[in-house]
Amino acid sequence: MILNYSNFFYQLKKINYFESNSKIIVSVSGGVDSIVLVFLLSRWVIINKFNITAIIIDHKLRPESSIEAKKVSKYLSKFNINNKILIWKHPKNLSNGIQKKARFARLNILRKYCNKHNILHLFMGHHYDDNLETFILRKVSGSNLQGLNAIKILSLYKNIQIIRPLLNFTKKEIIRFAKKNSLTWFEDPSNKNLVFARSKIRKFISKNNIIRNKIIIEYKKNTTVYSDYIEMIYSNLSIIILHLSYKSIEIDKSLFCKLPRPIALKILEILFKYVRRNEKHFKFQKLKLIYNNLTSKNGKYRSQNAFFHSTPNKIVISTAK
């Protein structure tokens, strides 16, 4: 898909989850992806009468990071884009997994800023190629079908709506847009450091079109299968629910017991997350144990910060808080 204002605005129109006078923030690293994103959004917020702030994280992992953050800030200010530099205060000696820790820290810094300023919408510059890289990384690590679905355009993180409107656009399209509009960006040298697995995959995919096309085909196939899988899960979930409230769920025990075990386990995980109000993943062995208890006997018990009441006709799951 060609990246231009019209196609970009169309992606946001499909989301359309914005209140009037919305305040949004954009995570800006200074790379071409985030620079293009903030410039596209700066036009979009004017049309919609929204308020935008670009957040630049000074990660302090390299001596020159503070200078680079100030350059990005100065560049955005030249175009009257409101921006702010936030600093990651981390231990001096970080061990393994620096990139992962930095990503997690950045997300939490952005979340805290959103919470402090009553902002619901956080925009990030992930694009199509990022999703291909994530797909391969997760495939190598043995992720399940849900994990292989990779990065989503719209997601929630601790009451913050994260929006990634560039996910349908490739890196080449983003660079083409930047050059066409004479934008300046600032490259982080760590993105090309082959010590990191993502950098190795990025280089491998970019240098081999045959491999890249095969990955795209597999990724699209997985996305289609996952969509069918989610539809199947939630169709069965809607059938077995007897009663739903803020703190508890009642389901038909007979119908639940007739479901194929993998589907029942996934539904059980969804029910847990609903009553507990969190996105924590459960260990498969723990889920199996709870499933076995619910389907094989009647009674009341507590596990994983939830109450369970299994009767001959129904199962009730409620929050323990």
N, C-alpha and C positions, 0 to 999 in steps of 0.2 A: 504494500500500500504506500502511495506517495505521501510524504509528510508535508502538509501545508496547513494553513489556518483552517480552511474549510473541513478537511478530514479530521483534524485535531478537535475542533469544536463538536464535530459529529460524535466522536468518542465520548466526550463529556455529556452530550445530550442524552446518550444511551444510559448513562449513570443517573443523572438528574436527581440526586439526593442532597440538595442544598437548600437550606432555609434562606429566607430573604435577608439581605444585609450580612451574608456569610463572611466570617473571617477565616482565611486559610493560610497555612504556612507551607513553604516549599523547601525541601532539603537540597541545598546547593553545595556541591563539593568543588565546583569550578571546572569540572570536566565537561566535555561537549554535551553529554546527555542532560545534565542538570541545568546548564546554561540555556540550552534550547528550550527545555521545559519551562523555566522561569520566564523566558521571553514570550513564549506562547501563552502562558497563563496571564502575563501582564496585560495582554490585549483582551483576553477573555474576561478578566475581572472588571475591566472598564465597561464592557458591554453589559455585564450583569450587575454592576454597582456593588461589587464585593470588595473586601479589603485583603491585601496580600502582604505577607512578610517572608522574605527569603532568610533562612537560617543557615549559617555557615559554621560548621563544626571544626574548630582548631584541635586536632587530635593529639598534637604534641609528640607524635611518634618519630618525626624527623626534625632536625634543627631549623629547617627553612619553613616549617608548616605555618608558623605565625605570620611570616612575611607573605606567604601565598594566600592565606585567609584575608589579609588586609588588601591585597591586590584584587581579589574577587569582590570584596566589599566595595572598593573604590570604583570598580568597573560597573557594578550594578547601580551604585549611586549616581553615576554619570547619566543613567537612563531613568532616574527618579524611581527606582525600584527600592522600596523600603527593605532594609536588611539588618541583620544582627549577627555578631560573632559570639558563639558559645564555646567554652573551653572544656575539654574532657580531662578531668583531674584523675589520672590513673597512677598505679604504682610505678616506680622508676624501672624496675626490672620485670617486664612482662615475659611470661614463659611461652610455651607453644600455643598455637592457634591465635596469633595476634590479629589476623584479619577478621576472624569470627568474633573475637572479643570486641574489636573496634566497631563492627557492624551492630552488635547487640548494645554496646554503650551508646552509640549514636542514636539508635532507636529510642532508648530510654531517656536520653537527654531531650530529644524532640517531644516525646510523650509528656515529660514533666513540664516542658514549656507550654504545651497545649493545655494541660490541666490548669496551670497557673493563670493562663490568660483566657480561659473558657473558649478554647478553639477546638472544633470537632474534626476538622478536615486537614489531613497531612498528605501532601503530594510528594511522590518520589519518582526519580527518573529512570527506573528500570525499563528495559526495552526487550525486543524479541530475542536478540542474541543472548541476553542475560538468562532468559528462560531456557534456551537450548543448553547453556553451560550448566545451569542448575539441574536440568533434567539428567544430564550425563553424570554429574557429581552424585546425585541421589541414586541413580541406577547402579553405579559402581559400589555405593555404600549399602545396597540391598534394600532400598525403600519400597514400601508397599504401593498399591495403586494410587492411593490418596497422596502420598509423598511425591510420586512421579508426576502428579498434576502440576507441580512446581509453583511458580509465582502467579498470583491472581491479580486481576485489574483492581478489584475491590476487596478489601479485607478489614477486619476489626482487630485492634490490638488495645486491650485495656481501655475500652470506651472511646478510642480514637479511630476514626474512619481513615484508612490508608488507601490512597488512590494512585494508581500507576497508569496514566492514560497513554503512555508511549509503548505499552507492551505489544501492540500490533504493528509497530514500526521497527525496521531493522537499524542497525548501527550505521549502515551506508546511507540510509534515508535521512537519519539524524544529522550526519556530517554534511550531506548535500544541502539540507535546509540551512545549517549554520553558515556554510560558505556562501550560499545564495543571498543570505541576509547580512553578510559581512560581520558575523559574530566572532568574538574572541573567546577562547577557552584556555584552561590551564591544566596540563596533564600531570597526574600523580604518577611518578616513576615506579611506585610499588605495583601499579596495575600491569606492568610488563616484567615484573620480577618472577622468574621461572621457579623460584623456591616455592611459590604458592601453587596449589593444585589448580585453582580456577584459572590462573594465568597460563598454565601449560595447556589446559583444555581450550582456552580462548585462542591461543596461537595455533593449535592443531586444527581447530575448526576453520579458522580464517584462511589457512594455507591450502586446504583440501576441499574443493567444491563437491567432489563425489561423496566424500564422507559427510560433509555438511548436509547435502540433500537427503542422504539416508537417515541422518539424525532427525531432520525435519519431518520426514515421512513417519518415522517411529513415534516422534513426539505428537504429531497430529492424531495418529491412530490411538495413542494412549489417552489423549484428551477426549476423543469420541467415546471410547470405552468407559472412561471415568464418568462422563455425563450420563450415560445409560445406567451405570452402577448407582450413582446418586439418586436418579429417578426411581430406580427399583427400591432402594433403601427407604426413601421417604414415602413412597406409595404404600409399602408394607407398614411403616410406622403410623401413617394416618388411619389404616384399617384397624390396628390393634388398640389404639388409644380410646379409653372409655371416658376419662375425665382429665382435664388439664387446668391447673391453677399456677399461681406464681411460685409456690413452694413445693408442690407435689404433682405427681403424674400417676394415674391409674391405667393399667393396660389389661387387656383380655388374656388371661393366663393360657387358656386352651389354644388360642390362635398363636400366641407367642411361642409355645412349645412345639407347634407344628412348623415353624419357620426353619429353613436350613440353618445349621449352627453358625456358619460365618456371618450370615445376615443378622441373626439374633444377637450375636456378640457386638456387631457394629451398632445396632439399634440400642443396645444396652449402654454402650459408651456414650451415645448421643443423649440418652436420658440422664445419665450421670452429669454430663456437662451442663444440661439444662437446670437441674435442681441445685447444682453446686455453683452455678454461675462462673465457670472458668473453662479455659481451653486446655487444661492439663491432659496429656496423653497417659493412658493407663497401661500398666504392664499386662501383657496378654495372659500370663498365668493367673493374675489376680482376677481378670475378667472371667476367665474360665471357671474359677472357683465360685464366684458369685452366681454365675449362670447356672452351674450345677446345683447350688443350694436353692435357687429360686424355682427351678423346674422339677426338682426331685422331692421336695418336702414343703410342708406348710410351717408357718411360724414367723416370729419377729426377730430381727437382729440388726446390728449396725456394722457398717464397713465403709471405708473410704469417705468418711464424713457424710454419710447418708444413711437414712433408716429404710429398712425393707420389711414389708409385710406381705407374705405369700399365703394366699388362701386357695381353696379349691377352684375358685372362679376368676380371681383377679390377683394382680401384683401391684402393690403401691410402693412407689419410691418417693422419698421426701428428703428435704434438706435437714441436716443434723444441727444446723446453726440456729 
